[in-house]
């Protein structure tokens, strides 16, 4: 298999959105080494994916409008940095991408209940959207549920929305002898998530043998790693991240994570070398954070 031909065919067939692909590069390649980069650097990094300078500029403008990025001028040069909101979003996504699925569950569930008075809150729609982003499902009107919610993340989310004292959070186990797990699983669209993971495996599994046999260049490694993380991010962000004991024995999310981890180990050193020649900030400054990825 010729790596460049595979990469070009993948981009043509999958047609990743420019804005979303830039977010992947920011999260996987720029953080944690730096919080931003010059526009010229970003244009150079996105060029191997077929993104023109104009498209990069337009995508950055939209990311500014959506609160992901801020910009400052230095003469004729523009520097883009992640906002606090953008960095928080990427850090939360990174926890899902680089952390293995949980196989340890204490059998307890987290319920978030918005009282009827909260229906008039201006942030009620944001609350549901953010909770769904964290894998919660709607059990009933105003009631969201998850078996393995990260409590620190949940409290930060409620605090950011100004709802910490307006929403009730309960954590508890099911009554002895009562197992509603099969019925509760129907609140999540696991068939769609399964299909996403299966597609990821089908597309990237052939690269394992191909990369082992190829003499990979830094730019090829950067392209492979970015497209792989981008595809895996799109799959895992739709995954409610239910504990493994609740899932079917053949759940493809486990194999997808293992595949992503294996390929990342191959591409990471050369991809970092490509960044070192493309950006003015030293990528090595983020090694501590990178070492924790897929640990």
Secondary structure, 3 states (H helix, E strand, C coil): CCHHHHHHHHHHHHCCCHHHHHHHHHHHHHCCCCCEEEHHHHHHHHHCCCCCHHHHHHHHHHHHHCCCEEEEEECCEEEEEECHHHHHHHHHHHHHHHCCCCCCCCCEEEEEEECHHHHHCCCHHHHHHHHHHCCCEEEECCEEEECCCCHHHHHHHHHHCCCCCCEEEEEEECCCCCCCHHHHHCCCCHHHHHHHHHHHHHHHCHHHHHHHHCCCCHHHHHHHHHHHHHHHHHHHCCCCCCCHHHCCCCCHHHHHHHHHHHHHHHHHHHHHHHHHHHCCCCHHHHHHHHHCCCC
